[in-house]
């Protein structure tokens, strides 16, 4: 899928998929929200607002209040690609979130997921 299609997808459609991935493995929506807040600087209320307004996924990251400076330390593979090697900056931000939610779904403790706090 090309980057522009991903950026145009509605956060309203993607957010429940992230939550479902975590919940399927016994984790919670609140933990997904904590990860999103840590990564982007959004509050829980701002995340809910983005869902309600169907904000495009690319805009959700472009307009993030405060991308966590420690996100650059996130390493690993998601969807067969090393996140630290992704050249497109906006796609890299999206994949950081995917990687953190993957770690949550795999049972990692929140302290370890947000190890860069």
PyMOL commands that set and color helices and strands:
alter all, ss='L'
color gray80, all
select helices_A, chain A and resi 3-8+11-24+29-40+44-52+57-62+69-73+83-85+89-105+110-113
alter helices_A, ss='H'
color red, helices_A
select strands_A, chain A and resi 77-78+81-82
alter strands_A, ss='S'
color yellow, strands_A
deselect
rebuild
show_as cartoon
